[in-house]
Amino acid sequence: MGFSAVCLLPTGAVTGMTRRLRGRGSANGNASCTGPRGIATGVPAVGCSPAAGIANSGASTAAGSIERVTAGNGAFTISVADGSVVRAPVVVAASGGFGTPMWPALPGLDSFSGRVLHAAQYRNTDGFAGERVVVVGGGNSAAQVAVELAQVAAVSLTTRGPLRFQAQRILGRDFHWWLARTGLDTSRWGPRLVTGTVPVIDDGRYRAAIRVGRPDHRPLFIRLEGDRVVWADGMAEQVDVVLLATGYRPDLPYLAGTGALDEDGVPVHAGGLSTSVAGLGFVGLERQRSFASATLRGVGRDAAHVLDGLLQRSGRHAVRRVAR
Ligand SMILES: Cc1cc2nc3c(=O)[nH]c(=O)nc-3n(C[C@H](O)[C@H](O)[C@H](O)COP(=O)(O)OP(=O)(O)OC[C@H]3O[C@@H](n4cnc5c(N)ncnc54)[C@H](O)[C@@H]3O)c2cc1C
């Protein structure tokens, strides 16, 4: 079994990576990414999202869930849920930057007797009519969910700091157009220039709704007690639901034990190349190289960069025909 590289390759990442592989070319001129059962040519990928454009490469996109990656003797061993095992000198973990909903350690949250859910579990206002709801978080999900829920429920949006807004349109153009036009979107200086919380991107509706108190905006509560929330001014109030719109982290349990993650399970890397495990790369992480890194428009560019870096380090021979 000879494998050249393994990419845990999802939707957004696939375009850039496949383009790069085609550009370099494999020994048979047909570099591609594919799932573990479709390993036929070029650089195989494990865990591709089915929507990946690599179907056009002629290789199967069948993918298995990756359970474990171990590193040793200059190669990786990848265990797939279907029982198969893959060996490769290069691995790209592209299984997304938002797989783990963040549950903050809020005082009393564990013993709160009302309903607690994460924004990742929220679908629509069904089941919330007439409820007293506290939404935790100051980002886009928090504002969007709180404003929507306020149509049917009594909602408070609670944040640790002030709410920040960013106008959706500037001089008739979308904010994202300006990011791209100015180069800030893909500049590595972008994330360094702007720090702090992500602003709520607003066409006016969120700020207007909050201004009239639907939802109202309050400082984060001090603690939860039973079915009550104790607000910063000491007042206690019964609430039905605490909804956590507190963000996400990457979900990379298959890399546990490799030394690639810090104590919070977050990749240790520079521009997507692991700084602790040779031959390992990442894509799709927030601010990996630029603002655009963890967006659909930026992840492909990063994927190409990461694959270039990995292949340069491992040598061009890394892309070659593979056989099972
Ligand atoms: C709430 C939210 C809203 C967003 N809104 C926008 C937006 O409006 N515009 C925008 O550009 N971006 C948005 N994004 C970001 C966008 O979703 C990502 O940038 C994009 O999906 C990243 O693509 P990716 O290819 O890195 O990973 P993903 O699209 O997340 O794909 C990861 C793939 O890996 C698979 N996978 C995970 N674990 C394993 C495993 N162990 N084995 C095998 N496969 C595995 C998953 O099933 C999935 O198919 C949003 C993200 C979130 C969370």
The ligand as an SDF file (V2000), in Angstrom:
LIG
                    3D

 53 58  0  0  0  0  0  0  0  0999 V2000
  -22.7030   29.4760   11.8940 C   0  0  0  0  0  0  0  0  0  0  0  0
  -21.7270   29.6550   10.7590 C   0  0  0  0  0  0  0  0  0  0  0  0
  -22.0380   30.5530    9.7520 C   0  0  0  0  0  0  0  0  0  0  0  0
  -21.1600   30.7540    8.7010 C   0  0  0  0  0  0  0  0  0  0  0  0
  -21.4790   31.6360    7.7110 N   0  0  0  0  0  0  0  0  0  0  0  0
  -20.6400   31.8230    6.6670 C   0  0  0  0  0  0  0  0  0  0  0  0
  -20.9640   32.7300    5.6240 C   0  0  0  0  0  0  0  0  0  0  0  0
  -22.0110   33.3540    5.6320 O   0  0  0  0  0  0  0  0  0  0  0  0
  -20.0580   32.8670    4.6010 N   0  0  0  0  0  0  0  0  0  0  0  0
  -18.8830   32.1630    4.5560 C   0  0  0  0  0  0  0  0  0  0  0  0
  -18.1150   32.3300    3.6250 O   0  0  0  0  0  0  0  0  0  0  0  0
  -18.5730   31.2870    5.5330 N   0  0  0  0  0  0  0  0  0  0  0  0
  -19.4090   31.1060    6.5890 C   0  0  0  0  0  0  0  0  0  0  0  0
  -19.0820   30.2430    7.5780 N   0  0  0  0  0  0  0  0  0  0  0  0
  -17.8070   29.5530    7.4950 C   0  0  0  0  0  0  0  0  0  0  0  0
  -17.8690   28.4200    6.5090 C   0  0  0  0  0  0  0  0  0  0  0  0
  -18.8380   27.4850    6.9210 O   0  0  0  0  0  0  0  0  0  0  0  0
  -16.5000   27.7630    6.4940 C   0  0  0  0  0  0  0  0  0  0  0  0
  -15.5240   28.7030    6.1930 O   0  0  0  0  0  0  0  0  0  0  0  0
  -16.3960   26.6730    5.4580 C   0  0  0  0  0  0  0  0  0  0  0  0
  -17.4120   25.7320    5.6200 O   0  0  0  0  0  0  0  0  0  0  0  0
  -15.0590   26.0360    5.6480 C   0  0  0  0  0  0  0  0  0  0  0  0
  -14.9710   24.9980    4.7640 O   0  0  0  0  0  0  0  0  0  0  0  0
  -14.0560   23.7970    5.1110 P   0  0  0  0  0  0  0  0  0  0  0  0
  -13.8530   23.1810    3.7930 O   0  0  0  0  0  0  0  0  0  0  0  0
  -12.8320   24.2150    5.8310 O   0  0  0  0  0  0  0  0  0  0  0  0
  -14.8510   22.8950    6.1970 O   0  0  0  0  0  0  0  0  0  0  0  0
  -16.3720   22.4060    6.3150 P   0  0  0  0  0  0  0  0  0  0  0  0
  -17.2190   22.9820    5.2570 O   0  0  0  0  0  0  0  0  0  0  0  0
  -16.7660   22.6060    7.7410 O   0  0  0  0  0  0  0  0  0  0  0  0
  -16.2760   20.8560    6.0340 O   0  0  0  0  0  0  0  0  0  0  0  0
  -15.7130   19.9470    6.9670 C   0  0  0  0  0  0  0  0  0  0  0  0
  -15.9870   18.5350    6.4910 C   0  0  0  0  0  0  0  0  0  0  0  0
  -15.1760   17.6070    7.2190 O   0  0  0  0  0  0  0  0  0  0  0  0
  -15.9810   16.5220    7.6100 C   0  0  0  0  0  0  0  0  0  0  0  0
  -15.4030   15.9130    8.8100 N   0  0  0  0  0  0  0  0  0  0  0  0
  -15.3500   16.3960   10.0620 C   0  0  0  0  0  0  0  0  0  0  0  0
  -14.7360   15.5300   10.8870 N   0  0  0  0  0  0  0  0  0  0  0  0
  -14.3830   14.4630   10.1310 C   0  0  0  0  0  0  0  0  0  0  0  0
  -13.7410   13.2350   10.4180 C   0  0  0  0  0  0  0  0  0  0  0  0
  -13.2910   12.8940   11.6410 N   0  0  0  0  0  0  0  0  0  0  0  0
  -13.5490   12.3740    9.4130 N   0  0  0  0  0  0  0  0  0  0  0  0
  -13.9680   12.6640    8.1740 C   0  0  0  0  0  0  0  0  0  0  0  0
  -14.5920   13.8160    7.8340 N   0  0  0  0  0  0  0  0  0  0  0  0
  -14.8000   14.6940    8.8100 C   0  0  0  0  0  0  0  0  0  0  0  0
  -17.3630   17.1520    7.8530 C   0  0  0  0  0  0  0  0  0  0  0  0
  -18.3650   16.1760    7.8060 O   0  0  0  0  0  0  0  0  0  0  0  0
  -17.4320   18.1210    6.6920 C   0  0  0  0  0  0  0  0  0  0  0  0
  -17.8980   17.4960    5.5300 O   0  0  0  0  0  0  0  0  0  0  0  0
  -19.9460   30.0250    8.6440 C   0  0  0  0  0  0  0  0  0  0  0  0
  -19.6570   29.0990    9.6640 C   0  0  0  0  0  0  0  0  0  0  0  0
  -20.5280   28.9190   10.7080 C   0  0  0  0  0  0  0  0  0  0  0  0
  -20.2030   27.9310   11.8040 C   0  0  0  0  0  0  0  0  0  0  0  0
  1  2  1  0
  2  3  1  0
  2 52  2  0
  3  4  2  0
  4  5  1  0
  4 50  1  0
  5  6  2  0
  6  7  1  0
  6 13  1  0
  7  8  2  0
  7  9  1  0
  9 10  1  0
 10 11  2  0
 10 12  1  0
 12 13  2  0
 13 14  1  0
 14 15  1  0
 14 50  1  0
 15 16  1  0
 16 17  1  0
 16 18  1  0
 18 19  1  0
 18 20  1  0
 20 21  1  0
 20 22  1  0
 22 23  1  0
 23 24  1  0
 24 25  2  0
 24 26  1  0
 24 27  1  0
 27 28  1  0
 28 29  2  0
 28 30  1  0
 28 31  1  0
 31 32  1  0
 32 33  1  0
 33 34  1  0
 33 48  1  0
 34 35  1  0
 35 36  1  0
 35 46  1  0
 36 37  1  0
 36 45  1  0
 37 38  2  0
 38 39  1  0
 39 40  1  0
 39 45  2  0
 40 41  1  0
 40 42  2  0
 42 43  1  0
 43 44  2  0
 44 45  1  0
 46 47  1  0
 46 48  1  0
 48 49  1  0
 50 51  2  0
 51 52  1  0
 52 53  1  0
M  END
$$$$
